[in-house]
């Protein structure tokens, strides 16, 4: 009985280690801070659903913020604002860019919260982001849902998009490499857009990795996509790394010629994006896409080679899900 009591007490302590509190943030009066004392996330409720901040307590925000768009609501057009959001893919200039400028409902849970927007009048979709923060450490599980509130089946992909602060570098990996002639089959697509320019010096390719550097002085837009069953990306900025991971299913169809991961940059931000399979969603049903986030300190990269990246980045991928 004493052991059972101790286990119950430890369980309660672990659950209570995550705190959710209503707070003002940069002009919005109704935000929510989720923290375990080591890391914190700030979620807006005056607009969204949007995670506008993620970082160590008292540290930098790894996410981009647009200062002139913070604290505002009710705009007729979509606002970038910054932070992390969920969209519908493939990209559509109307449906994907539907405004998210109205209040969202917040449901507080034992380890985080759920932010749910009203049904979008234009798309008949309802977006939702659920946050589950570990009681200690830096791991966050972020669940993205798109519900179909129309009268007809709709086919789409859930598109999870993180806008990263200026000055860092995004690093992602290809599926396991092999050797000719032992490995003759194609392993993955590498997808270009009309504005993709592989001669741009912001790109760096090695045998195992792809990197894209954010340059505040270069306004040219660049984008690339790929498929990796173990989708992951690290964004390194000022000695810290934001890592997000997702699982992709090779048996399913993905948007944009088969992309489970995409990255975009211009002079204002760099975006790292994961996508779910294309799914036919019946009325009043939802598609779901899960990412796992972690933060890491003391990340110093001086040589962007396979050897250096194996040494520094791979350990971030060896612990925890997926």
C-alpha positions in Angstrom: 0.0 0.0 0.0 2.8 2.4 0.8 4.5 1.8 -2.6 1.1 2.4 -4.3 0.7 5.6 -2.4 4.2 6.8 -3.4 3.6 5.9 -7.1 0.3 7.8 -7.0 2.0 10.8 -5.4 4.7 10.8 -8.1 2.1 10.6 -10.8 0.3 13.6 -9.4 3.5 15.6 -9.1 4.5 14.8 -12.7 1.1 15.9 -14.0 1.2 19.1 -11.9 4.7 20.0 -13.2 3.1 21.5 -16.3 1.5 24.8 -15.7 -1.0 26.6 -17.9 -1.7 30.3 -17.2 -3.5 33.0 -19.0 -1.2 35.9 -19.8 -0.9 39.0 -22.0 1.7 38.8 -24.8 2.8 41.7 -27.0 -0.5 43.4 -27.3 -2.8 40.4 -27.0 -4.6 40.2 -23.7 -5.8 36.6 -23.9 -2.8 34.3 -24.5 -1.9 31.2 -22.7 1.6 30.2 -21.4 2.3 26.5 -21.1 5.5 25.7 -19.2 7.3 23.0 -17.2 9.8 25.4 -15.7 12.4 24.6 -18.4 10.7 25.5 -21.6 7.6 27.6 -22.5 5.1 27.9 -25.2 2.7 30.9 -25.7 -0.5 30.3 -27.6 -2.8 33.1 -28.8 -6.6 32.9 -28.3 -7.5 36.4 -29.8 -6.5 34.9 -33.1 -5.3 31.5 -34.3 -4.8 28.7 -33.6 -1.2 29.9 -33.4 1.8 29.0 -31.2 3.5 32.4 -31.2 6.5 31.5 -28.9 8.6 28.4 -28.1 11.8 28.7 -26.2 13.7 28.1 -23.0 12.2 30.0 -20.0 13.8 33.4 -20.2 15.5 32.6 -23.5 15.1 33.5 -27.1 12.0 32.8 -29.1 13.0 30.3 -31.8 9.9 31.4 -33.8 9.7 34.5 -36.0 7.5 37.3 -34.9 6.2 40.2 -37.1 6.1 43.1 -34.6 3.7 45.2 -36.6 1.2 42.3 -36.7 1.3 41.3 -33.1 -1.6 42.2 -30.8 -4.1 42.8 -33.6 -7.2 40.9 -34.6 -10.0 41.0 -37.1 -8.1 41.8 -40.3 -9.9 40.8 -43.5 -6.8 39.2 -45.0 -4.5 36.4 -43.7 -1.6 37.8 -41.6 1.7 36.0 -41.3 2.2 37.2 -37.7 4.9 34.5 -37.1 4.9 31.4 -34.9 3.6 28.0 -35.7 0.3 27.3 -37.5 -1.7 24.6 -39.3 -2.8 24.8 -42.9 -4.5 22.8 -45.6 -2.3 21.4 -48.4 -1.9 21.3 -51.4 -1.4 25.1 -51.3 -4.4 27.1 -52.6 -4.2 30.9 -52.9 -7.7 31.1 -51.4 -8.4 28.1 -49.2 -4.9 27.7 -47.7 -4.6 31.4 -47.1 -8.0 31.7 -45.3 -7.7 34.3 -42.5 -7.2 33.1 -38.9 -7.9 36.5 -37.3 -10.8 35.7 -35.0 -10.8 34.3 -31.4 -10.3 30.6 -30.8 -11.5 28.4 -28.0 -8.9 27.2 -25.5 -9.4 24.0 -23.5 -6.8 23.5 -20.8 -5.6 19.9 -20.2 -3.4 18.3 -17.6 -0.3 18.7 -19.7 -1.1 21.6 -22.0 -4.1 22.8 -24.0 -6.2 22.6 -27.1 -6.7 25.6 -29.3 -9.7 25.3 -31.7 -10.9 27.9 -34.2 -14.5 28.4 -35.3 -15.5 26.8 -38.6 -14.0 28.9 -41.4 -16.8 30.4 -43.5 -14.7 30.2 -46.7 -13.4 26.6 -46.5 -15.8 24.9 -44.0 -12.7 23.6 -42.3 -12.1 23.8 -38.5 -8.4 23.9 -37.4 -7.2 22.7 -34.1 -3.8 22.5 -32.4 -3.3 20.4 -29.2 -0.1 20.8 -27.1 1.2 18.1 -24.7 4.3 19.2 -22.8 6.4 16.7 -20.9 6.6 17.3 -17.2 10.4 17.8 -17.4 12.8 18.3 -20.2 12.0 20.0 -23.5 9.7 17.5 -25.4 6.4 18.7 -26.8 3.9 16.6 -28.7 1.9 18.9 -31.1 -1.2 17.4 -32.7 -2.7 19.2 -35.6 -6.3 18.4 -36.7 -8.3 19.7 -39.7 -12.0 18.9 -39.4 -14.4 18.9 -42.4 -17.5 20.8 -41.5 -18.9 20.8 -45.0 -21.7 18.6 -46.4 -19.3 16.8 -48.8 -16.1 14.7 -48.6 -12.9 16.8 -49.0 -9.4 15.6 -49.8 -6.5 17.4 -48.2 -3.3 17.1 -46.3 -2.6 18.5 -42.8 0.3 21.0 -43.2 2.2 21.9 -40.0 4.3 25.1 -40.5 6.9 26.6 -38.2 8.2 30.1 -39.1 11.7 30.4 -37.6 13.5 33.5 -36.5 16.0 35.2 -38.7 19.7 34.2 -38.9 19.7 30.5 -38.4 20.1 27.4 -40.6 17.7 24.5 -41.2 19.2 21.0 -41.4 17.3 17.9 -42.6 18.4 14.4 -43.6 17.8 12.2 -46.6 16.7 8.6 -46.2 19.6 6.2 -45.6 22.2 6.3 -48.4 23.5 3.3 -50.2 26.1 2.4 -52.9 26.0 1.6 -56.6 25.5 -1.1 -57.9 24.2 -2.8 -54.8 21.4 -0.2 -54.3 19.7 0.5 -57.7 16.2 1.6 -56.6 15.2 5.2 -56.2 14.8 6.2 -52.5 13.0 9.5 -52.4 11.8 12.5 -54.4 13.6 15.9 -54.2 11.0 18.4 -55.3 11.4 21.9 -56.8 9.2 24.9 -57.3 9.3 27.4 -60.1 11.3 29.7 -57.9 13.7 27.1 -56.6 17.3 27.9 -57.6 19.9 25.4 -56.6 22.8 27.7 -57.4 21.7 29.9 -54.4 24.5 30.0 -51.8 22.0 29.6 -49.0 21.7 25.9 -49.9 24.3 23.3 -48.9 24.0 19.7 -49.8 26.1 16.8 -48.5 25.7 13.1 -49.1 23.4 12.7 -46.2 22.0 16.2 -45.4 20.3 19.2 -46.9 20.8 22.7 -45.3 19.1 26.0 -46.0 20.4 29.2 -44.3 18.2 32.2 -43.5 19.8 35.4 -44.7 18.1 38.7 -43.7 19.8 40.4 -46.6 18.5 38.1 -49.3 14.9 38.7 -50.3 14.7 36.0 -53.0 12.3 33.3 -52.1 13.5 29.7 -52.2 11.7 26.4 -51.5 12.4 22.7 -51.8 10.6 19.5 -50.6 11.5 15.8 -50.1 10.2 12.6 -48.6 11.8 10.8 -45.7 9.8 8.2 -43.7 11.5 9.5 -40.6 10.9 13.1 -41.2 13.0 15.5 -39.1 14.5 18.9 -39.3 16.7 21.0 -36.9 16.9 24.8 -36.9 20.0 26.0 -35.3 20.1 29.6 -34.0 22.4 31.4 -31.6 23.7 28.1 -30.0 20.3 26.5 -29.7 18.5 23.9 -31.8 14.8 23.4 -32.4 14.1 19.9 -33.6 10.8 18.6 -34.9 10.0 15.1 -36.1 7.1 13.3 -37.8 6.5 9.9 -39.3 5.6 9.5 -43.0 4.1 6.5 -44.6 5.7 5.4 -47.9 2.5 3.5 -48.8 0.4 6.7 -48.8 0.2 9.6 -51.3 1.6 13.0 -50.2 1.1 16.5 -51.8 3.5 18.3 -54.1 4.9 15.2 -55.9 5.3 13.3 -52.7 6.6 15.7 -50.1 6.4 14.9 -46.4 8.8 17.8 -45.7 9.2 21.3 -47.2 11.3 24.3 -46.4 11.0 27.9 -47.5 13.0 31.0 -46.9 13.2 34.7 -47.8 14.8 37.7 -46.0 12.1 37.8 -43.3 12.0 34.2 -42.0 12.7 30.5 -42.7 9.8 28.0 -42.6 10.1 24.3 -41.8 7.0 22.3 -42.7 5.8 18.7 -42.4 2.8 17.2 -44.1 0.4 14.4 -43.6 -0.8 12.0 -46.4 -3.5 13.2 -48.6 -6.7 12.0 -47.0 -10.4 12.0 -48.1 -12.2 13.3 -45.0 -15.9 12.7 -44.7 -18.2 15.4 -43.2 -17.7 15.9 -39.5 -14.6 13.8 -39.5 -11.0 15.1 -39.1 -7.5 14.4 -40.4 -4.7 14.4 -37.8 -0.9 15.0 -38.0 1.5 14.7 -35.1 4.9 16.4 -34.6 7.3 15.9 -31.7 9.4 19.0 -30.8 12.5 19.3 -28.6 15.0 22.1 -27.8 18.7 21.8 -27.3 21.4 24.1 -25.9 25.1 24.4 -26.6 24.8 23.6 -30.3 27.9 24.9 -32.1 28.4 24.0 -35.8 31.6 25.2 -37.4 31.8 22.6 -40.3 28.7 21.5 -42.1 30.0 18.1 -43.1 28.4 14.7 -42.7 30.9 13.9 -40.0 30.2 17.0 -38.0 26.4 16.8 -38.5 26.5 13.1 -37.5 28.3 14.0 -34.3 26.1 17.0 -33.3 22.6 16.5 -34.8 22.1 12.7 -34.7 22.0 12.4 -30.9 19.0 14.7 -30.9 17.1 12.0 -33.0 18.0 9.0 -30.8 15.8 9.7 -27.8 12.0 9.8 -27.5 9.4 9.4 -30.2 8.7 9.1 -33.0 
